[in-house]
């Protein structure tokens, strides 16, 4: 994991602000959904992508190199 050097305080409603530079770098736009994960004592945010990045199918997805790919497209790509 890479340290950005950015520190933010949590407000009284439990919110934090993601800096615009980080949102631009990570392609996070207004109204985008983020998934929240817990890994040990760390909170991980990831842009929510519920379907295959190639065909848009939401069934039989695998997570390959931080992207969702359906098994059909994975076979076509030679991943499986």
N, C-alpha and C positions, 0 to 999 in steps of 0.2 A: 504494500500500500504506500502511496506517495503522500508526503506531508505538503499541504498547500501553504501553511503558515497563517491561515485565516482562522480567527477566533470570533465566535458570535455568542451573545448571551441569549438565554431562553427567556421570553417574556412571561407575563403573569398567566397567559392562556396556553403556555407550553409551545409557543411558536418560535422558529428561528427564520432568519432571512438568508437565502442563498445568494451570494454576490452575483451580479450580472455577468462578470467575467467567467465565473464558474458555470453559470447556466448556458452561456454561449458556447463554451468549450465542450460541454456535455450535451449540447443540442436539446436543452430543456426549455420548452416554451410555456407561455401562460396557459393554464388549464391542463397541462400534461399531468398524468398520474405518475406517482412514484411508489415503488414497492419498498417496504421497510422490513429489514432482516436483522436478526441478532446473531452475532458470531462471538461467543464467549462474552466478554465485557464491552464489545463494540456494537454500535448501531450502524448499519449499512443501508444507504439509500440507492435505489437503482430505478432508472426510467422503466415504467411498466410497458411491456410489449407482449400482449397476450396472443399473438398469432405469428405464423411463419413470415419471416422477412421477405421471402421470395414469392409465395403464392397467396398469402393471407389466410391459409387454413389454420383453424384453431385446434384441430384434433391431432393426437399422437405427436406432440411436440417434444423435441429434445433441446437441451441448452448446449450449444456448440460455440465456443469462442465468444462467450457473452452475448449470443444472439439466439433467438428462438427459430428453429428450423423443423419443419414437419418431416416425418420419416420418409415420405415419398421424395421430397427435394433432397434430403440427405443421401438417399440411394442414388439419385441422378448425379449428385456431386461427387459420389464415390466416398463419402464420409462413413457410411455404414457398409 
